[in-house]
């Protein structure tokens, strides 16, 4: 387990880090991922930005959908003849 530079961290943190178990061996699950990339499951398991990335992806999809909806509404408004 990589604890970083122990001399730069507070003692209570160092003690807790030493007590931590290492990540489980997830390499056998790589076969079942969509890309079958070696180490991809471990990356998902240990990636601290995982939830932020998923949230950002969802937000970008919603933004693109809203943009498409606005464009469609504007197009419909232009196509509807205005009463004189």
C-alpha positions as CSV (number, residue, x, y, z in Angstrom):
1,X,0.0,0.0,0.0
2,X,1.3,3.4,-1.0
3,X,1.0,5.8,2.0
4,X,2.8,8.7,0.4
5,X,5.4,10.5,2.4
6,X,4.7,9.6,6.0
7,X,6.8,12.5,7.4
8,X,4.5,15.1,5.9
9,X,1.3,13.8,7.4
10,X,-0.1,14.2,10.9
11,X,0.6,11.2,13.2
12,X,-3.1,10.3,13.7
13,X,-3.5,10.1,9.9
14,X,-0.4,7.9,9.5
15,X,-1.7,5.5,12.2
16,X,-5.0,5.2,10.5
17,X,-3.5,4.7,7.1
18,X,-1.3,1.9,8.4
19,X,-4.5,0.2,9.7
20,X,-6.2,0.3,6.3
21,X,-6.5,-2.8,4.2
22,X,-5.3,-2.7,0.7
23,X,-7.9,-2.8,-2.2
24,X,-9.2,-6.3,-3.1
25,X,-7.8,-8.1,-6.1
26,X,-10.3,-6.9,-8.7
27,X,-8.3,-7.8,-11.8
28,X,-10.3,-10.9,-12.4
29,X,-13.4,-8.7,-13.0
30,X,-11.8,-6.8,-15.8
31,X,-13.0,-9.4,-18.3
32,X,-16.6,-8.4,-17.6
33,X,-16.2,-4.6,-18.3
34,X,-17.3,-3.1,-21.5
35,X,-13.8,-2.2,-22.7
36,X,-12.0,-5.2,-21.1
37,X,-9.1,-3.0,-20.3
38,X,-6.6,-4.4,-17.8
39,X,-7.0,-2.5,-14.5
40,X,-10.2,-0.8,-15.4
41,X,-12.2,-2.2,-12.4
42,X,-9.5,-1.3,-10.0
43,X,-9.4,2.3,-11.4
44,X,-13.2,2.6,-10.9
45,X,-12.9,1.2,-7.3
46,X,-10.1,3.5,-6.3
47,X,-10.8,6.6,-8.4
48,X,-11.8,9.5,-6.1
49,X,-13.3,11.5,-9.0
50,X,-15.6,8.7,-10.1
51,X,-18.8,10.1,-8.7
52,X,-18.0,13.6,-9.9
53,X,-17.2,12.4,-13.4
54,X,-20.5,10.5,-13.5
55,X,-22.4,13.6,-12.2
56,X,-20.7,15.8,-14.8
57,X,-21.5,13.3,-17.6
58,X,-25.2,13.4,-16.6
59,X,-25.2,17.2,-16.4
60,X,-23.6,17.5,-19.8
61,X,-26.3,15.1,-21.3
62,X,-29.1,17.2,-19.7
63,X,-27.6,20.4,-21.0
64,X,-27.3,19.0,-24.5
65,X,-30.9,17.8,-24.3
66,X,-32.1,21.2,-23.1
67,X,-30.2,22.9,-26.0
68,X,-31.7,20.6,-28.5
69,X,-35.2,21.2,-27.1
70,X,-34.7,25.0,-27.3
71,X,-33.6,24.7,-30.9
72,X,-36.6,22.6,-31.8
73,X,-39.0,25.0,-30.1
74,X,-37.4,28.0,-31.9
75,X,-37.6,26.1,-35.2
76,X,-41.3,25.4,-34.6
77,X,-42.0,29.0,-33.7
78,X,-40.4,30.1,-37.0
79,X,-42.5,27.6,-38.9
80,X,-45.8,28.6,-37.4
81,X,-47.4,31.4,-39.5
82,X,-48.0,34.6,-37.5
83,X,-51.5,36.1,-37.5
84,X,-51.7,39.4,-39.3
